[in-house]
Amino acid sequence: MSVRLESTSNIWITGASSGIGEAVARALVEQGHNLIVTGRRQEALDNLKALAPDRITPARADTTGKEELQGIAGSLEAHGDLNMAILNAGTCEYLDIADYDSDVISNNITTNVVGTARCLDIALPALRRTVAKGQPATLVIVSSSAWWFPFGRAEGYGASKAALTYFAHSLRADLAQEGIDVVVVSPGFVKTPLTDRNDFPMPFLVSAEDAAGRIVKGLRKGSNEIAFPKRFTWMLKALGALPQGLIDRIAASMSRQSRKEQETNG
Ligand SMILES: NC(=O)c1ccc[n+]([C@@H]2O[C@H](COP(=O)([O-])OP(=O)(O)OC[C@H]3O[C@@H](n4cnc5c(N)ncnc54)[C@H](OP(=O)(O)O)[C@@H]3O)[C@@H](O)[C@H]2O)c1
């Protein structure tokens, strides 16, 4: 039986200024939890604070900056014992193979992998202090199901989320002995400012509120793996279990089709 989120918790959430992070923050504050919210846009964080001024602390920072993060470490401490850190800040940049640019790979990796890893510089000591007082502590890492299949144009994004998931699973192994749970969230397509930029069909797209509901429900249940929507993630798992030669043929055909559509539309 899980004790996560059973009583009022102090939760740090990154990428809270829009999309999934904002929706999760709204859901958690509605349930009475206390939040520290991080993003780069102060105004969006202030808007969140207005929902519950005495229970939400904005802590603006670029999560890729070690020093900026150290600058908000005090906010985590001042807020009380940290019960949960939800590391959700992320980006998605697609590659145009005809105009290959390694910056696309670097940008995805820097924000999604290095940024998340840097957040642990301040989250881990705070979670350890909580465990030392006999309270539960949970680290939640928002990855993606996108890397379960080699989609064209997703070289940078998929590689970053594959690396991030490995990072999380490896952390889970190391932190188990300390009693810190590590949860991996693997969403399918969610309607947010990030996916509003996409120019291709997004099967089984869910709203940010729907995604937040599934994440919070999974956390309350004590799940360590939260993947949704099921029809999409099962389809990806089934595709990913095919022999590599078949995966390659399907992936190449999808890539050709999407390039044709792009050429027709653009
Ligand atoms: N939407 C989907 O379909 C989908 C699917 C699978 C996984 N995900 C993952 O879910 C997470 C949230 O994505 P979303 O769709 O909600 O996108 P979003 O609406 O664009 O939100 C991204 C959030 O991350 C923050 N962020 C980005 N770079 C940052 C940085 N360097 N420092 C601090 N904050 C930063 C943004 O805040 P500022 O702009 O204020 O900095 C924003 O709050 C990402 O990790 C994404 O990969 C999304």
The ligand as an ORCA input file, in Angstrom:
! r2SCAN-3c Opt
* xyz 0 1
  N       3.540     16.756    -24.884
  C       3.840     15.485    -25.175
  O       3.240     14.874    -26.084
  C       4.892     14.771    -24.398
  C       5.009     13.386    -24.594
  C       5.980     12.690    -23.893
  C       6.793     13.352    -22.998
  N       6.663     14.688    -22.820
  C       7.557     15.337    -21.869
  O       6.814     16.052    -20.914
  C       7.574     17.154    -20.432
  C       6.746     18.423    -20.502
  O       6.469     18.678    -21.852
  P       5.201     19.531    -22.335
  O       4.628     18.809    -23.483
  O       4.349     19.901    -21.183
  O       5.944     20.798    -22.947
  P       5.827     22.378    -22.691
  O       4.415     22.797    -22.562
  O       6.681     22.997    -23.731
  O       6.504     22.531    -21.270
  C       7.878     22.391    -21.103
  C       8.212     22.936    -19.730
  O       9.604     22.750    -19.510
  C      10.171     23.998    -19.118
  N      11.559     24.074    -19.571
  C      12.058     23.771    -20.802
  N      13.366     23.996    -20.838
  C      13.719     24.460    -19.609
  C      14.924     24.877    -19.014
  N      16.079     24.862    -19.700
  N      14.907     25.299    -17.734
  C      13.763     25.315    -17.034
  N      12.577     24.934    -17.519
  C      12.558     24.504    -18.797
  C       9.295     25.063    -19.778
  O       9.358     26.235    -18.998
  P       9.910     27.655    -19.529
  O       9.555     27.759    -20.972
  O       9.237     28.634    -18.630
  O      11.347     27.561    -19.284
  C       7.911     24.420    -19.623
  O       7.376     24.691    -18.352
  C       8.850     17.197    -21.287
  O       9.888     16.566    -20.607
  C       8.453     16.388    -22.519
  O       9.548     15.805    -23.166
  C       5.734     15.421    -23.505
*
